[in-house]
Amino acid sequence: MEPFGYLDPGSGSMIIQILVGGIAAVGVTMKLYWRRITAIFSRAKKVEEKP
C-alpha cells in the first residue's frame, strides 16, 4: 500500500485550469460588485444603484 496517490499527466493541467478559473471568477465578481466594494472604503455620499 503506497502512501501517495498517483497523478497522471492530465492532473497538472486540471490543477492549472482550476487555479486560472478561480482567478477569473474572482475578477468577474469584483467587476460586478466594484461600486459596493469601493463604497465600503470611501467617505463619499451613498452610491445609488442603477436598476
C-alpha atoms as a printed R data frame, in Angstrom:
   type eleno elety resid chain resno       x      y       z
1  ATOM     1    CA   MET     A     1   0.000  0.000   0.000
2  ATOM     2    CA   GLU     A     2   1.555  3.268  -1.130
3  ATOM     3    CA   PRO     A     3   1.104  6.393   0.994
4  ATOM     4    CA   PHE     A     4   0.871  8.692  -2.061
5  ATOM     5    CA   GLY     A     5  -1.760  8.859  -4.788
6  ATOM     6    CA   TYR     A     6  -0.979  8.594  -8.467
7  ATOM     7    CA   LEU     A     7  -1.006 11.768 -10.551
8  ATOM     8    CA   ASP     A     8  -1.368 11.196 -14.269
9  ATOM     9    CA   PRO     A     9  -0.156 13.775 -16.826
10 ATOM    10    CA   GLY     A    10  -3.630 15.342 -17.085
11 ATOM    11    CA   SER     A    11  -3.727 16.181 -13.376
12 ATOM    12    CA   GLY     A    12  -1.286 19.064 -13.723
13 ATOM    13    CA   SER     A    13  -3.306 20.772 -16.441
14 ATOM    14    CA   MET     A    14  -6.502 20.247 -14.442
15 ATOM    15    CA   ILE     A    15  -4.953 21.927 -11.396
16 ATOM    16    CA   ILE     A    16  -3.809 24.862 -13.558
17 ATOM    17    CA   GLN     A    17  -7.303 25.179 -15.074
18 ATOM    18    CA   ILE     A    18  -8.868 25.240 -11.609
19 ATOM    19    CA   LEU     A    19  -6.480 27.984 -10.480
20 ATOM    20    CA   VAL     A    20  -6.995 30.104 -13.616
21 ATOM    21    CA   GLY     A    21 -10.773 29.628 -13.414
22 ATOM    22    CA   GLY     A    22 -10.788 30.661  -9.767
23 ATOM    23    CA   ILE     A    23  -8.781 33.793 -10.513
24 ATOM    24    CA   ALA     A    24 -11.136 34.647 -13.397
25 ATOM    25    CA   ALA     A    25 -14.189 34.120 -11.177
26 ATOM    26    CA   VAL     A    26 -12.779 36.446  -8.517
27 ATOM    27    CA   GLY     A    27 -12.074 39.065 -11.203
28 ATOM    28    CA   VAL     A    28 -15.594 38.901 -12.645
29 ATOM    29    CA   THR     A    29 -17.141 39.057  -9.181
30 ATOM    30    CA   MET     A    30 -15.075 42.119  -8.292
31 ATOM    31    CA   LYS     A    31 -16.090 43.787 -11.563
32 ATOM    32    CA   LEU     A    32 -19.781 43.152 -10.889
33 ATOM    33    CA   TYR     A    33 -19.661 44.451  -7.300
34 ATOM    34    CA   TRP     A    34 -16.967 47.146  -7.698
35 ATOM    35    CA   ARG     A    35 -19.220 50.039  -6.639
36 ATOM    36    CA   ARG     A    36 -20.318 48.247  -3.482
37 ATOM    37    CA   ILE     A    37 -16.716 47.363  -2.650
38 ATOM    38    CA   THR     A    38 -15.487 50.934  -3.125
39 ATOM    39    CA   ALA     A    39 -18.474 52.393  -1.234
40 ATOM    40    CA   ILE     A    40 -17.376 50.498   1.858
41 ATOM    41    CA   PHE     A    41 -13.994 52.240   1.847
42 ATOM    42    CA   SER     A    42 -14.997 55.702   0.625
43 ATOM    43    CA   ARG     A    43 -16.227 58.602   2.710
44 ATOM    44    CA   ALA     A    44 -18.345 59.994  -0.126
45 ATOM    45    CA   LYS     A    45 -22.113 60.103  -0.203
46 ATOM    46    CA   LYS     A    46 -24.039 56.879  -0.550
47 ATOM    47    CA   VAL     A    47 -23.833 55.481  -4.082
48 ATOM    48    CA   GLU     A    48 -27.215 54.813  -5.598
49 ATOM    49    CA   GLU     A    49 -27.577 51.579  -7.520
50 ATOM    50    CA   LYS     A    50 -28.903 51.737 -11.055
51 ATOM    51    CA   PRO     A    51 -31.753 49.347 -11.881
